Structure formats: C-alpha cells, structure tokens
Amino acid sequence: MLPLLGRDGATGLLSLFNGAKRGPFPAGDLAAAVDIAARAGLVLDNARLYDAQRSLAEALQRSMLTEPPTIEGLEIVVRYTPAARTAEIGGDWYDCFIQHRGVNFVIGDVAGHDISAAAVMGQVRTLLRGIAIATQASPGPLLDAVDTTMAELQLGTLVTGVVAHLSSVEGRAQSGWQLRWANAGHPPPLLAHPDGEVTVLNTTPALLLGAATGVVRSEATTLLKPGDILLLYTDGLIETRGRSIDDGIDLLRRTLSELVAPDGAQSTPVNLQDLCDALLDRVLSSDPEDDVALLAVRPVS
C-alpha cells in the first residue's frame, strides 16, 4: 500500500496485489509504483484545489447576482451560466435597480477569469450602484464617473459594460418606456419587436472602463413599446474560438427573431423565461469557454 501524497498530506492510497504463485514484487516494479503514486497524489491534489477555487469564485459571483426587483409595468428575467472549464469564471455580471423615477439595467464583464475577477466585479458593481444613486447620473456620465473612480482607486483592470435606463414616457405610461443607454466597449444590446424584427442597438464606439482617463461616452435613446424585448448579454454567449463576435451577434439576432415570431409574423407573446432558456440552449456552446450573464426586459401593457 502506497500513499498518494499531496501538498498537505495523503489524498488517498494505492493498493497493489499479487498472487502467491508470482512471489514478491520486483524492486523495479516497486520503484515504478512509488513514482506513480507520487505523481497521482499531486494530480488528485491539483484537481481538488481547482475544484475548490472554482466553487469559491462561483459562490462569490452568484452572491452578487441578486434577483431583480419587481417593477410595475416591466417583466424582467435574468440568467447566469458558468463556463465549463475551471479557470473560466468570475467576471460577468448583471444588475437591476431603481433610480431617478426609473430603472437602471446593467450588464458588464471584468477582464480575467478567476476569483480575482469575481472580487473586482463586486467592487465595480458596488461602485456603479453607489455612484448612480448618489449622483442620479444618466448612463453616459455614470459610466464616465465609474471610470474616473476606478482610476482613483487604482483598480488596474479593464471592464466592459452597458447601462440602460428605462423610464415611463410622461403622460403615456401605458404606451411606452423611454430607453436611454450608453456602452463602454461591450457587445451591443438587442431590441426585438413582437413581429420578429430585431434591431442591434449600436452606438458610437467607446473605450472600455479602465482603458484611459477623461473619456466621454455618448448616449442614445429609443422607445420601448409593450411587447418589445430588450436583451443585454455578455460576450461569452456569442464568442467562441471558432466564431467571431460579429458572427455571434448575427446568430443571436436571428435566433431571437425566430423565437419571438416563429412563423415570421406576430403571434402569441413568447414566455420570457422560456425565451432566455431557448437562447442559451441554441446559441451557447455545449462546452462554454466563458461565463455568461443575460438580462431580458419587456414592457407589459
């Protein structure tokens, strides 16, 4: 019996058996067995260490991905899917909170895929929430203020993100919501209409948070009517080693259109929970290389 030794002691035992007719193990076999046991012990120890690291990072990340608040007139669905590989976890997040007689929806991605990225994500998420409530800033200035604060605190990381603010149109609360959004180097949101038409909400390209100081990010506005679906997502949903971001966005756009209007025409509104599950099932790789955050919003009449 040989111990399988890890960094802090034995992780198991290797038992060798021989029949009586074969006699004792030769010295060479025993030496090889000792070497195999030592290597196997380190392999098992590494596997347990990586599993513990992944579990800790995922637990930290999920603790910050809270359920969205209940907002009258809006249906909100969120999803988070960790990567299949141990190292690829930690940076993606979504958020939703009430601000300035409206609602802020946030999607973001911190550079890196480990527990450090999960920790920085928590810092950036908290900074964005606090600055938004304290200043009541609109999406563009809010992202700029977060960028400045990250530089002052010397976080030393890069972050992509979209902030989208929804407020009911004055005097027309039942007919639409104004969407005002800004983008810091993140994949663009999608806007699906009940007839299956999907618009990619592109804006003037802006730098990631943490890339440079003094950046002024532009804002754009549009109107969301009852039945429209606003989709925010992270790049893990659309980008793989064999698929570019542009191709991934096009696939997501086409898939969203098919799910919203299966027959190419307006029909019974799709269940938003089922829609998000179907998007992940049809667009996301079966062996995802990155974690994915997804947020869908639909005004209801």
C-alpha positions, 0 to 999 in steps of 0.5 A: 500500500502506497500513499498518494501524497499531496501538498498537505498530506495523503489524498488517498492510497494505492493498493497493489496485489499479487498472487502467491504463485508470482512471489514478491514484487520486483524492486523495479516494479516497486520503484515504478509504483512509488513514482506513480503514486507520487505523481497521482497524489499531486494530480488528485491534489491539483484537481481538488484545489481547482475544484475548490477555487472554482466553487469559491469564485462561483459562490462569490459571483452568484452572491452578487447576482441578486434577483431583480426587483419587481417593477410595475409595468416591466417583466424582467428575467435574468440568467447566469451560466458558468463556463465549463472549464475551471479557470473560466469564471468570475467576471460577468455580471448583471444588475437591476435597480431603481433610480431617478423615477426609473430603472437602471439595467446593467450588464458588464464583464471584468477582464480575467477569469478567476476569483480575482475577477469575481472580487473586482466585479463586486467592487465595480458593481458596488461602485456603479450602484453607489455612484448612480444613486448618489449622483442620479447620473444618466448612463453616459456620465455614470459610466464616465464617473465609474471610470474616473473612480476606478482610476482613483482607486487604482483598480488596474483592470479593464471592464466592459459594460452597458447601462440602460435606463428605462423610464415611463414616457410622461403622460403615456405610461401605458404606451411606452418606456423611454430607453436611454443607454450608453456602452463602454466597449461591450457587445451591443444590446438587442431590441426585438419587436413582437413581429420578429424584427430585431434591431442591434442597438449600436452606438458610437464606439467607446473605450472600455472602463479602465482603458484611459482617463477623461473619456466621454461616452455618448448616449442614445435613446429609443422607445420601448413599446409593450411587447418589445424585448430588450436583451443585454448579454455578455460576450461569452454567449456569442464568442467562441474560438471558432466564431467571431463576435460579429458572427455571434451577434448575427446568430443571436439576432436571428435566433431571437427573431425566430423565437419571438415570431416563429412563423415570421409574423406576430403571434402569441407573446413568447414566455420570457423565461422560456425565451432566455432558456431557448437562447442559451440552449441554441446559441451557447456552446455545449462546452462554454469557454466563458461565463455568461450573464443575460438580462431580458426586459419587456414592457407589459401593457 
